[in-house]
Amino acid sequence: MHNKSEAVGAAEPRTATQAVERALSLLVLLGQRGPSGVTELARELGVHKSTASRLMTTMEKFRFVEQVGSRGKFQLGFGIVRLAGTTAAQLDIAREGKPICARLASELRGIVSISVLDAGGATTVAQEPSTERNWIGLRLPLHATASGKVLLANFGFEQFEEVLRQPLPRFTERTIVSRGVLTADLNRVRDRGWATACGEFEAELHSVAVPVLRPGGRVAGALSVTADSEHLRAADFPALARVLGEAAEELLERLQQLAGP
């Protein structure tokens, strides 16, 4: 016979999932119906008014919904727009950057990729050429990759301090796990405008990365080239950084054209 705590524990996942499903359903309804009251939303969803009200209050805290004046109606909030804008920007970078990555991969004879900041890691959104070593969709560590260092170097102070408070996992003998050494390395990245990683994530690989800016000047991602250490030598890093920098400017121009006047 199951005890009470076991029964509660078994019910919690279902309850949590049900709440998420109902909250998402409310957002879909608002998108379809426009400004709506809690009573009509609850009736449409088939839940008690108090349940719909609690869900709307929670989503209002995150600005996913907002009240329309004093009429007691809700509409989709700016939080939805912010999330959609972030996703659209990442899709734009991947789409517009793909031909640039393909050209550079041919010229530099390496794997060229574009990464964006995602949940504390550098997630690859474009890569050329397609090889057995496919990083698209993978979240790579910030402290052990050239792309990650570019993103990390452009963090705000609070974000940067939050990363440094966490343990820095070691992937190879050359992974930087000292906060002091990493800080010094990132200062060099800021000074020269590009980053390197030499066998820090995978022992045989070297990489160079530069920031990709979005219209308005903020860093949107990182453009990098990766190859084995015999092909990608330290003496070549500055020249490669210049080539990548010119390509990043080309990508910015493409993004600016999309953004319009």
Backbone torsions as a table, in degrees:
resi	resn	phi	psi	omega
1	MET	NA	133.2	-178.2
2	HIS	-78.2	139.9	175.6
3	ASN	-81.6	176.2	-173.4
4	LYS	-65.6	-41.3	-177.5
5	SER	-64.1	-36.2	179.1
6	GLU	-66.5	-39.1	-179.8
7	ALA	-65.5	-42.3	179.2
8	VAL	-63.9	-44.2	-179.5
9	GLY	-60.6	-36.6	-179.8
10	ALA	-71.3	-29.3	-176.6
11	ALA	-81.5	-27.3	-173.5
12	GLU	-58.1	-47.1	-180.0
13	PRO	-59.1	-40.5	179.1
14	ARG	-64.6	-41.8	-179.7
15	THR	-64.4	-43.8	-179.9
16	ALA	-63.5	-44.4	179.4
17	THR	-62.6	-40.6	179.6
18	GLN	-63.0	-40.4	179.3
19	ALA	-64.2	-42.0	178.6
20	VAL	-63.6	-44.1	179.5
21	GLU	-61.2	-41.5	-179.6
22	ARG	-67.6	-40.9	179.8
23	ALA	-62.8	-44.8	178.9
24	LEU	-65.0	-37.4	177.7
25	SER	-63.6	-38.1	177.1
26	LEU	-63.5	-40.0	178.4
27	LEU	-63.8	-41.2	178.5
28	VAL	-63.4	-42.6	179.0
29	LEU	-60.9	-44.2	179.1
30	LEU	-62.7	-37.6	178.1
31	GLY	-65.4	-33.5	-179.2
32	GLN	-81.4	-40.1	-171.1
33	ARG	-95.9	-20.4	-171.9
34	GLY	79.4	-165.7	-177.4
35	PRO	-50.3	127.5	-175.8
36	SER	-144.2	153.8	177.5
37	GLY	-86.4	161.1	-178.8
38	VAL	-62.6	-39.1	-177.2
39	THR	-61.4	-47.2	-178.6
40	GLU	-70.4	-33.2	177.6
41	LEU	-66.8	-42.7	179.1
42	ALA	-62.8	-42.5	179.8
43	ARG	-63.8	-42.8	-179.9
44	GLU	-64.6	-37.1	-177.6
45	LEU	-83.5	-19.3	179.8
46	GLY	79.8	34.8	178.1
47	VAL	-126.4	166.6	177.9
48	HIS	-68.2	148.9	-178.8
49	LYS	-57.9	-37.8	-178.8
50	SER	-65.5	-34.0	178.0
51	THR	-66.3	-46.9	178.6
52	ALA	-62.8	-39.0	-179.2
53	SER	-63.6	-43.7	178.5
54	ARG	-62.0	-42.4	-179.8
55	LEU	-65.4	-40.7	179.9
56	MET	-66.6	-38.0	178.6
57	THR	-62.8	-42.1	178.8
58	THR	-64.3	-44.8	-178.9
59	MET	-69.2	-28.0	177.1
60	GLU	-66.3	-34.6	178.0
61	LYS	-60.0	-33.8	-179.3
62	PHE	-95.1	6.7	177.8
63	ARG	63.4	24.1	173.5
64	PHE	-75.9	-26.7	172.8
65	VAL	-132.8	160.1	176.5
66	GLU	-147.3	151.5	-179.0
67	GLN	-80.2	144.3	-179.9
68	VAL	-94.8	103.6	179.6
69	GLY	54.7	-136.5	-179.0
70	SER	-111.9	21.2	-174.8
71	ARG	-88.2	-1.8	178.9
72	GLY	74.9	15.0	178.4
73	LYS	-104.3	157.2	179.8
74	PHE	-118.6	153.3	171.5
75	GLN	-138.7	167.2	177.6
76	LEU	-60.6	139.5	-175.7
77	GLY	-100.9	179.5	-175.9
78	PHE	-67.1	-23.8	178.5
79	GLY	-58.2	-36.5	177.2
80	ILE	-65.3	-43.5	-179.6
81	VAL	-62.8	-40.9	-179.3
82	ARG	-62.5	-45.0	179.3
83	LEU	-64.9	-42.6	179.7
84	ALA	-64.3	-38.4	179.6
85	GLY	-65.0	-40.3	178.6
86	THR	-63.6	-45.6	180.0
87	THR	-64.5	-43.0	179.4
88	ALA	-62.1	-40.3	179.8
89	ALA	-63.3	-41.7	179.5
90	GLN	-66.5	-38.3	177.2
91	LEU	-65.9	-39.2	177.7
92	ASP	-61.9	-45.0	179.9
93	ILE	-61.3	-44.1	-179.5
94	ALA	-64.4	-46.1	-177.0
95	ARG	-67.4	-48.6	-177.8
96	GLU	-73.0	-25.8	-178.1
97	GLY	-84.2	-18.2	-175.0
98	LYS	-57.6	-50.8	179.6
99	PRO	-64.8	-31.2	177.4
100	ILE	-67.0	-43.3	177.8
101	CYS	-61.4	-41.3	-178.7
102	ALA	-63.1	-43.1	180.0
103	ARG	-65.0	-45.8	-178.9
104	LEU	-65.2	-38.9	179.9
105	ALA	-59.9	-38.2	178.6
106	SER	-70.1	-42.1	-178.2
107	GLU	-69.4	-42.6	-171.5
108	LEU	-95.2	-10.4	-179.8
109	ARG	55.3	48.1	176.9
110	GLY	-145.8	-179.2	175.6
111	ILE	-89.7	119.9	-178.9
112	VAL	-108.2	130.6	-175.6
113	SER	-141.8	160.8	174.9
114	ILE	-120.5	130.7	-179.1
115	SER	-125.1	150.4	177.5
116	VAL	-128.1	158.5	177.8
117	LEU	-71.4	130.0	-178.3
118	ASP	-151.0	110.1	174.3
119	ALA	50.8	47.7	175.4
120	GLY	79.6	13.7	177.9
121	GLY	-140.8	174.5	176.4
122	ALA	-103.0	107.7	-177.5
123	THR	-97.0	127.9	-179.0
124	THR	-78.3	126.8	-179.2
125	VAL	-113.0	-12.9	176.3
126	ALA	-150.1	143.0	179.1
127	GLN	-153.2	136.6	173.5
128	GLU	-139.7	139.1	-6.5
129	PRO	-80.8	172.4	174.3
130	SER	-78.2	123.0	-178.4
131	THR	-133.6	-179.6	175.2
132	GLU	-63.6	-29.1	176.3
133	ARG	-88.9	84.7	-175.8
134	ASN	-103.2	117.0	-177.2
135	TRP	-100.8	-3.7	-175.8
136	ILE	-59.2	127.8	-179.5
137	GLY	86.4	-9.6	-179.9
138	LEU	-85.0	142.0	177.2
139	ARG	-98.3	110.0	-176.1
140	LEU	-98.5	153.9	-175.4
141	PRO	-67.7	141.7	-178.5
142	LEU	-69.3	-38.4	-171.7
143	HIS	-82.9	-11.1	-172.4
144	ALA	-117.6	5.8	179.4
145	THR	-129.9	151.8	179.8
146	ALA	-63.8	-43.1	178.5
147	SER	-62.1	-43.2	179.3
148	GLY	-62.0	-38.9	179.6
149	LYS	-66.0	-38.2	176.6
150	VAL	-59.8	-45.4	179.7
151	LEU	-66.6	-43.5	-178.2
152	LEU	-64.5	-38.0	-179.5
153	ALA	-66.1	-19.7	-178.6
154	ASN	-105.6	12.3	173.4
155	PHE	-66.9	155.4	166.2
156	GLY	-70.9	165.6	-174.7
157	PHE	-58.3	-46.1	-177.0
158	GLU	-64.7	-41.9	178.0
159	GLN	-63.3	-42.0	-179.0
160	PHE	-62.5	-45.2	179.5
161	GLU	-64.3	-35.2	179.0
162	GLU	-64.0	-41.5	178.0
163	VAL	-63.6	-43.2	-177.2
164	LEU	-69.0	-19.9	177.4
165	ARG	-76.0	-17.7	-178.7
166	GLN	-88.9	152.1	174.1
167	PRO	-60.8	143.5	178.7
168	LEU	-100.6	105.6	-176.0
169	PRO	-63.7	145.1	177.0
170	ARG	-97.0	130.0	178.9
171	PHE	-109.5	-31.6	176.7
172	THR	-142.4	178.5	177.9
173	GLU	-64.6	-21.7	-175.6
174	ARG	-99.3	0.4	177.6
175	THR	-62.1	134.2	177.0
176	ILE	-79.7	116.4	179.6
177	VAL	-118.4	-0.8	176.9
178	SER	-92.6	128.1	179.6
179	ARG	-62.0	-38.1	179.3
180	GLY	-65.2	-43.6	179.3
181	VAL	-66.1	-41.2	179.5
182	LEU	-64.2	-42.1	178.9
183	THR	-60.3	-43.0	179.0
184	ALA	-63.9	-41.1	179.0
185	ASP	-62.8	-42.6	-179.0
186	LEU	-69.8	-30.2	174.4
187	ASN	-63.5	-38.8	176.1
188	ARG	-65.3	-38.2	177.8
189	VAL	-60.2	-44.7	180.0
190	ARG	-64.5	-40.0	-176.9
191	ASP	-67.5	-44.2	-173.7
192	ARG	-97.9	-15.6	175.7
193	GLY	87.3	10.5	177.4
194	TRP	-152.6	160.8	-175.0
195	ALA	-127.8	158.0	175.7
196	THR	-133.1	158.1	171.0
197	ALA	-142.2	120.9	-176.0
198	CYS	-114.3	95.8	179.3
199	GLY	63.9	29.0	-174.5
200	GLU	-93.5	-23.4	176.8
201	PHE	-110.3	-46.3	170.7
202	GLU	-125.5	128.5	-166.6
203	ALA	-56.5	-32.8	-173.6
204	GLU	-93.4	-0.2	-173.5
205	LEU	-108.4	140.6	170.2
206	HIS	-115.3	151.7	177.6
207	SER	-149.5	153.5	176.3
208	VAL	-130.1	140.4	-178.5
209	ALA	-142.4	149.9	175.9
210	VAL	-129.2	157.7	177.9
211	PRO	-74.2	147.5	170.5
212	VAL	-108.6	122.7	-178.3
213	LEU	-91.6	151.7	171.4
214	ARG	-99.8	159.8	174.7
215	PRO	-52.9	127.8	-174.5
216	GLY	110.9	-15.7	171.9
217	GLY	100.4	-9.0	179.6
218	ARG	-79.2	152.6	179.3
219	VAL	-73.7	125.6	-179.4
220	ALA	-101.2	-24.3	-177.4
221	GLY	-177.4	-163.6	-179.4
222	ALA	-137.6	139.2	177.3
223	LEU	-109.0	127.0	-173.6
224	SER	-137.5	159.0	169.8
225	VAL	-124.1	137.8	-177.5
226	THR	-131.8	137.5	177.2
227	ALA	-157.4	172.7	178.8
228	ASP	-68.6	157.8	-172.6
229	SER	-63.8	-25.1	178.1
230	GLU	-71.8	-33.0	-179.4
231	HIS	-86.4	-40.6	-176.8
232	LEU	-103.5	91.9	-174.4
233	ARG	-94.2	153.4	-177.7
234	ALA	-57.3	-34.4	-179.6
235	ALA	-64.4	-22.4	-178.4
236	ASP	-88.9	-10.1	-172.5
237	PHE	-55.9	-49.4	-177.9
238	PRO	-59.5	-42.1	179.9
239	ALA	-65.4	-41.8	178.0
240	LEU	-63.4	-38.5	178.9
241	ALA	-62.8	-37.0	178.1
242	ARG	-65.7	-43.4	179.0
243	VAL	-62.6	-44.9	178.7
244	LEU	-64.0	-39.3	179.6
245	GLY	-61.7	-41.7	178.0
246	GLU	-64.7	-39.1	178.4
247	ALA	-67.1	-37.1	178.0
248	ALA	-64.4	-36.3	176.3
249	GLU	-66.2	-38.5	177.2
250	GLU	-62.8	-41.9	178.8
251	LEU	-64.8	-39.1	176.6
252	LEU	-60.3	-43.0	178.4
253	GLU	-60.2	-40.6	178.0
254	ARG	-63.2	-42.5	-179.8
255	LEU	-67.0	-36.5	178.0
256	GLN	-66.4	-36.4	177.5
257	GLN	-65.3	-37.5	176.9
258	LEU	-65.9	-38.7	-178.2
259	ALA	-68.2	-26.1	-179.8
260	GLY	79.6	-178.6	-178.0
261	PRO	-66.5	NA	NA
